[in-house]
Amino acid sequence: MVDPTPHPNVGKHLDVVHDVRDQSNASDSASGRDGTPGNPRPFLGIQFRCCQTYGRIYRNDQRTAYRGGCPKCGARMEIPIGSGGTNKRFFSAG
């Protein structure tokens, strides 16, 4: 269920939201999870500024990038996976 209470940051610029989960789990999400029951498919959370909505983009089968799009307008995006990257799981785009 969606909380109808307005959030104080609605409409403000959002660059990056840090993952507040226990950091011991952070490495699990980047490891060999394959999307089977009990092993959720790795994703990045994206705040799509184009339509002021949240969505997820998922890792491709080759494990080279996260791909997906805005759930409202369909704007596509790809974020490559590589050395020197970040452990952050939530971003803002569009």
Residue frames as a rotation matrix with the C-alpha (Angstrom) as fourth column:
MET 1
0.583 0.812 0.000 0.00
0.812 -0.583 0.000 0.00
0.000 0.000 -1.000 0.00
VAL 2
-0.291 -0.654 0.698 1.24
0.633 -0.679 -0.372 3.49
0.717 0.333 0.612 -0.83
ASP 3
-0.246 0.124 -0.961 1.47
0.859 -0.432 -0.275 6.06
-0.449 -0.893 -0.001 1.96
PRO 4
0.384 0.493 0.781 -0.57
0.837 -0.543 -0.070 9.11
0.390 0.680 -0.621 0.80
THR 5
0.699 -0.171 -0.695 1.33
0.399 -0.713 0.577 11.46
-0.594 -0.680 -0.430 3.13
PRO 6
0.905 -0.392 0.164 3.32
-0.042 -0.467 -0.883 13.99
0.423 0.793 -0.439 1.05
HIS 7
0.386 -0.867 -0.315 7.07
0.921 0.341 0.188 13.55
-0.056 -0.363 0.930 1.39
PRO 8
0.627 -0.112 -0.771 8.95
0.197 -0.935 0.296 16.75
-0.754 -0.337 -0.564 2.31
ASN 9
-0.394 -0.888 -0.236 11.41
-0.088 -0.219 0.972 16.28
-0.915 0.404 0.008 -0.59
VAL 10
0.182 0.522 0.834 8.86
0.825 0.380 -0.418 15.84
-0.535 0.764 -0.361 -3.38
GLY 11
0.924 0.211 0.318 9.84
0.373 -0.672 -0.640 18.02
0.078 0.710 -0.700 -6.32
LYS 12
0.616 -0.782 -0.100 13.38
-0.604 -0.550 0.577 18.60
-0.506 -0.295 -0.810 -5.06
HIS 13
0.373 -0.590 -0.716 16.45
-0.728 0.291 -0.620 17.45
0.575 0.753 -0.321 -6.98
LEU 14
0.724 -0.131 0.677 17.57
-0.414 0.703 0.578 13.97
-0.552 -0.699 0.455 -5.92
ASP 15
0.140 -0.762 -0.633 21.00
-0.963 0.044 -0.265 12.79
0.230 0.647 -0.727 -7.00
VAL 16
-0.377 -0.336 -0.863 21.75
-0.142 0.942 -0.304 9.67
0.915 0.008 -0.403 -4.97
VAL 17
0.539 0.505 0.674 20.09
-0.797 0.046 0.602 7.89
0.273 -0.862 0.428 -2.08
HIS 18
-0.578 -0.816 0.002 22.36
-0.753 0.532 -0.386 5.65
0.314 -0.225 -0.922 -0.06
ASP 19
0.140 0.529 -0.837 21.27
-0.045 0.848 0.529 2.10
0.989 -0.036 0.142 0.67
VAL 20
-0.010 -0.092 0.996 20.51
-0.916 -0.397 -0.046 2.01
0.400 -0.913 -0.080 4.39
ARG 21
0.886 0.295 -0.359 20.53
-0.175 0.928 0.329 -1.76
0.430 -0.229 0.873 4.70
ASP 22
0.678 -0.672 0.300 23.16
-0.159 0.264 0.951 -3.50
-0.718 -0.692 0.072 6.78
GLN 23
0.326 -0.628 -0.706 26.40
-0.936 -0.320 -0.147 -3.25
-0.134 0.709 -0.692 4.77
SER 24
-0.528 -0.497 0.688 27.08
-0.419 0.858 0.298 -6.95
-0.738 -0.132 -0.662 5.32
ASN 25
0.227 0.701 0.676 24.27
0.420 0.555 -0.717 -7.57
-0.878 0.447 -0.169 2.80
ALA 26
0.504 -0.001 -0.864 25.62
-0.562 -0.760 -0.327 -5.10
-0.656 0.650 -0.383 0.23
SER 27
-0.557 -0.778 -0.291 28.10
-0.747 0.315 0.586 -7.55
-0.364 0.544 -0.757 -1.24
ASP 28
-0.477 0.456 0.751 25.37
0.268 0.890 -0.370 -10.20
-0.837 0.024 -0.547 -1.53
SER 29
0.556 0.801 -0.222 23.41
0.051 -0.299 -0.953 -8.10
-0.830 0.519 -0.207 -4.01
ALA 30
0.380 -0.486 -0.787 26.42
-0.892 -0.417 -0.173 -7.84
-0.244 0.768 -0.592 -6.32
SER 31
-0.553 -0.642 0.530 27.33
-0.514 0.764 0.389 -11.52
-0.655 -0.057 -0.753 -6.15
GLY 32
-0.983 -0.054 -0.176 26.01
-0.175 0.560 0.810 -14.45
0.055 0.827 -0.560 -8.16
ARG 33
-0.379 0.912 0.158 22.31
-0.017 0.164 -0.986 -14.09
-0.925 -0.376 -0.047 -7.49
ASP 34
-0.983 -0.086 0.161 20.30
0.138 0.233 0.963 -15.25
-0.120 0.969 -0.217 -10.46
GLY 35
-0.574 0.817 -0.055 16.68
-0.800 -0.545 0.252 -14.34
0.176 0.189 0.966 -9.78
THR 36
-0.414 0.432 -0.801 15.58
0.132 0.899 0.417 -17.80
0.901 0.067 -0.429 -8.68
PRO 37
0.687 0.716 0.120 13.32
-0.031 -0.137 0.990 -18.24
0.726 -0.684 -0.072 -5.64
GLY 38
0.827 -0.374 -0.421 15.29
0.499 0.140 0.855 -17.21
-0.261 -0.917 0.302 -2.58
ASN 39
-0.348 -0.935 -0.066 17.87
0.717 -0.311 0.625 -15.45
-0.605 0.170 0.778 -4.79
PRO 40
0.636 0.701 -0.322 16.34
0.340 -0.630 -0.698 -12.18
-0.692 0.335 -0.640 -5.99
ARG 41
0.382 -0.443 0.811 17.55
0.891 -0.058 -0.451 -10.75
0.246 0.895 0.372 -9.29
PRO 42
-0.401 -0.621 -0.674 20.06
0.763 -0.634 0.130 -7.89
-0.508 -0.462 0.727 -8.77
PHE 43
0.401 0.581 0.708 18.66
0.834 -0.551 -0.021 -4.43
0.378 0.599 -0.706 -9.50
LEU 44
-0.874 -0.474 -0.106 19.35
0.481 -0.813 -0.328 -0.73
0.069 -0.338 0.939 -9.13
GLY 45
0.179 0.919 -0.351 16.66
0.894 -0.301 -0.332 1.57
-0.411 -0.254 -0.875 -7.79
ILE 46
-0.774 -0.414 0.479 16.19
0.608 -0.699 0.377 4.64
0.179 0.583 0.792 -9.97
GLN 47
0.015 0.727 -0.687 14.29
0.454 -0.617 -0.643 7.83
-0.891 -0.302 -0.339 -9.21
PHE 48
-0.380 -0.083 0.921 13.24
0.923 -0.109 0.370 8.87
0.069 0.991 0.118 -12.74
ARG 49
-0.609 0.077 -0.789 13.09
0.253 -0.925 -0.285 12.66
-0.752 -0.373 0.544 -12.72
CYS 50
-0.975 0.220 0.006 11.46
-0.056 -0.274 0.960 12.72
0.213 0.936 0.279 -16.17
CYS 51
-0.159 0.977 -0.139 8.17
-0.014 0.138 0.990 11.48
0.987 0.160 -0.008 -14.67
GLN 52
-0.346 -0.061 0.936 8.81
-0.873 -0.344 -0.345 11.88
0.343 -0.937 0.066 -10.93
THR 53
0.801 0.598 -0.009 8.54
-0.566 0.762 0.315 8.13
0.195 -0.247 0.949 -10.37
TYR 54
-0.102 -0.801 0.591 10.60
-0.832 0.394 0.391 5.26
-0.546 -0.451 -0.706 -8.96
GLY 55
0.849 0.323 -0.419 11.55
-0.499 0.753 -0.429 2.14
0.177 0.573 0.800 -10.84
ARG 56
0.337 -0.747 0.572 14.06
-0.229 0.525 0.820 -0.67
-0.913 -0.407 0.006 -10.92
ILE 57
0.533 -0.270 -0.802 16.49
-0.796 0.162 -0.583 -1.64
0.288 0.949 -0.129 -13.64
TYR 58
0.831 -0.089 0.550 17.87
-0.212 0.862 0.460 -5.17
-0.515 -0.499 0.697 -13.65
ARG 59
-0.200 -0.979 -0.029 21.24
-0.594 0.098 0.799 -6.73
-0.779 0.177 -0.601 -14.43
ASN 60
0.394 0.297 -0.870 21.46
-0.907 0.280 -0.315 -8.29
0.150 0.913 0.380 -17.89
ASP 61
0.993 0.073 0.089 22.21
-0.085 0.987 0.137 -11.99
-0.077 -0.144 0.987 -18.39
GLN 62
0.475 -0.879 0.024 25.80
0.396 0.189 -0.899 -11.24
0.786 0.437 0.438 -19.42
ARG 63
0.629 -0.147 -0.764 26.34
0.742 -0.180 0.646 -9.37
-0.232 -0.973 -0.004 -16.10
THR 64
-0.419 -0.805 0.419 27.84
0.895 -0.445 0.040 -6.43
0.155 0.392 0.907 -17.98
ALA 65
-0.890 0.178 0.420 25.20
-0.146 -0.983 0.107 -3.76
0.432 0.034 0.901 -17.32
TYR 66
-0.516 0.838 -0.177 21.92
0.486 0.116 -0.866 -2.86
-0.705 -0.533 -0.467 -15.66
ARG 67
-0.960 0.231 0.156 19.20
0.046 -0.420 0.906 -2.08
0.275 0.877 0.393 -18.24
GLY 68
-0.328 0.921 -0.212 15.68
0.892 0.227 -0.391 -0.83
-0.312 -0.318 -0.895 -17.98
GLY 69
-0.651 0.154 0.743 13.43
0.377 -0.784 0.493 2.14
0.658 0.601 0.453 -18.41
CYS 70
-0.872 0.418 0.254 11.10
-0.484 -0.660 -0.574 4.65
-0.072 -0.624 0.778 -16.84
PRO 71
-0.754 0.615 0.233 7.87
0.533 0.779 -0.330 2.86
-0.384 -0.125 -0.915 -15.88
LYS 72
0.138 0.855 -0.501 5.78
0.212 -0.519 -0.828 5.82
-0.967 0.008 -0.253 -17.12
CYS 73
0.542 0.080 -0.836 7.35
-0.644 -0.600 -0.475 7.17
-0.540 0.796 -0.274 -20.33
GLY 74
0.925 -0.148 0.349 9.59
0.277 0.893 -0.354 4.22
-0.259 0.425 0.867 -21.22
ALA 75
0.640 -0.765 -0.068 12.81
-0.709 -0.555 -0.434 6.26
0.295 0.326 -0.898 -21.48
ARG 76
0.870 -0.322 -0.373 15.54
0.318 0.945 -0.075 3.61
0.377 -0.054 0.925 -21.67
MET 77
0.527 -0.770 0.359 18.80
-0.841 -0.534 0.090 3.55
0.122 -0.349 -0.929 -19.74
GLU 78
0.753 -0.428 -0.500 21.84
0.350 0.904 -0.245 1.33
0.557 0.009 0.830 -19.37
ILE 79
0.657 -0.592 0.467 24.41
-0.754 -0.497 0.430 1.51
-0.022 -0.635 -0.773 -16.59
PRO 80
0.351 -0.586 -0.730 27.59
-0.275 0.681 -0.679 -0.49
0.895 0.439 0.078 -17.29
ILE 81
0.978 -0.157 0.140 29.14
-0.073 0.370 0.926 -2.72
-0.197 -0.916 0.350 -14.64
GLY 82
0.528 -0.849 -0.014 32.88
0.171 0.122 -0.978 -2.38
0.832 0.514 0.210 -14.30
SER 83
0.021 -0.622 -0.783 35.84
0.986 0.145 -0.089 -2.08
0.168 -0.770 0.616 -12.00
GLY 84
-0.912 -0.410 -0.016 36.12
0.401 -0.882 -0.246 1.19
0.087 -0.231 0.969 -10.14
GLY 85
-0.232 0.920 0.317 32.33
0.240 -0.262 0.935 1.47
0.943 0.293 -0.159 -9.87
THR 86
-0.533 0.163 0.831 30.21
-0.746 -0.554 -0.370 2.12
0.400 -0.816 0.416 -6.81
ASN 87
-0.924 0.254 -0.286 28.44
0.352 0.856 -0.378 0.01
0.149 -0.450 -0.881 -4.20
LYS 88
-0.669 0.723 -0.172 25.45
-0.484 -0.599 -0.638 2.36
-0.565 -0.343 0.751 -4.17
ARG 89
-0.759 0.454 0.466 22.18
0.578 0.799 0.164 0.76
-0.298 0.394 -0.869 -5.23
PHE 90
0.352 0.934 -0.063 19.91
0.843 -0.345 -0.412 3.81
-0.406 0.092 -0.909 -5.61
PHE 91
-0.771 -0.636 0.025 20.30
0.545 -0.640 0.542 6.64
-0.329 0.432 0.840 -8.11
SER 92
0.269 0.784 -0.559 18.49
0.116 -0.603 -0.789 9.50
-0.956 0.148 -0.253 -9.81
ALA 93
-0.738 -0.498 0.455 18.24
0.485 0.077 0.871 9.84
-0.469 0.864 0.185 -13.60
GLY 94
-0.070 0.720 0.691 16.42
0.980 -0.079 0.181 11.69
0.185 0.690 -0.700 -16.34
